[in-house]
Amino acid sequence: MKKIRDMRQKRASLIQEARQLIDGAEQENRSMTAEEEEQYDRIMQEVDQLKKDIDREERQLELERELEQREKEPERNPPGAIPGVDTENRDDPRATQEYRDVFMRYVMGGREAVSSDELRSLMAGNDTKGGYIVAPKQFVNELLKKVDDSVVVRQLARIIQLKSAKSLGVPTLEEDMNDAEWTSELRVGNEGSIGFGQRELTPHPLAKWVKISNKLLSTSAINVEDLINARLAYKFAVTMEKAYMTGDGDKKPLGLFTASRDGIDTDRDVSGGNTATAIKADSLIEAKYSLKPQYQPRAKWIFHRDIIKEIRKLKDNNGQYIWQAGITNGAPDRILEIPYLMSEYAPNEIAGGKYIGILGDFQFYWIADALDFQMQRLLELFATSNQTGFIGRMESDGMPVMPEAFVRLKMG
């Protein structure tokens, strides 16, 4: 804890130093010099790195506490158990340890490493180039957990897991009834009606592949399952994050920054005092108060780091900085008292009419995952480089389901 406290104190000092650079230029009624800009950027890079270090240390402490708790309760964690996963659920063969063992023998040794009966038990279909193998439930859950940790939207959204790639009808309120009325004991008030639209969340195929050295595959010191899982998770995460941000909804998720009648329409866009080249504090204030009170307790901002860099310099009409560093333990950095997250795939172009950020309750972004994750092993294709390829295939979709739960910020 002392290490985290020291890092927080150092981060707070750096933030104050950066503030002094801005204030010094403002007091002299001038812009920061090139040297001051460079110094400011260098300080803020260190601030961001310290934030990552603090988050990592806090996560490590949390994991160590969980491990300590599990050790105190050994009867709840038999050898080989995976926290949160029932590895011996006999109602689902894919959740058993036997299935996982066969799967890993196939991953490491291919068809020759498993019997014909074992191979058939893994197969979801037939393919002349190696067959599609349905991964164990544990493998899928761990991969999706890594994806969730890497993708900003998946950390906040409502995720629905479908057993297969069937569509999920999403009821969306198109026409609301009037408010309730005060009336007498024997009366029920005036008649009202609710109109519902119907949008379909249909998990669409997504495929990514990785190459692994055959030497690594045969090295017992390396956990091959974790290696493949982590690499596939990273590749899926990048593609998903892009789609959740800017996807057009055509055989892929409908993104938050895609203006659409099926998602978030332009009615939910605000620009405030933004010009084509400058972000103004008033635009963020307008965005905050364009969101109804019922959505604000869970609201978050999402920006690209380039936009955060500009927002850090903004003040409100009372001369107070709208960006506030989280100094105490567990407190996130905030913009106008609302936490924010950064995504590398959020828009970052400061130009006329461009989107630069979003505020919302992301529980109203729904994601549907089909859990029949499949894998194909490609040996011959990379034989000349002594590598084996693994293609992972999953199916997913996503979309905003309540437009009024979001406000998009755009340039003037």
Secondary structure, DSSP 8 states (H G I E B T S, - for coil): -HHHHHHHHHHHHHHHHHHHHHHHHHHTTS---HHHHHHHHHHHHHHHHHHHHHHHHHHHHHHHHHHHHHHH-GGGS-TT-BTTB-TT-TT-GGGSHHHHHHHHHHHHHGGGGS-HHHHHHHBSS--TTS--EE--HHHHHHHHHHHHHH-HHHHHSEEEEESSS--EEEEEEEE---------TT---S----EEEEEEE--EEEEEEEEEEHHHHT-TTS-HHHHHHHHHHHHHHHHHHHHHHH-BSSSS-B-TTSB-TTSB-GGGEE-TT--SS---HHHHHHHHTTS-GGGGGG-EEEE-HHHHHHHTT-B-TTS-BSEE---STT---EETTEEEEE-TTS----STT-EEEEEE-GGGEEEEEEEEEEEEEE-GGGGGGTEEEEEEEEEEEEEES-GGGEEEEE--
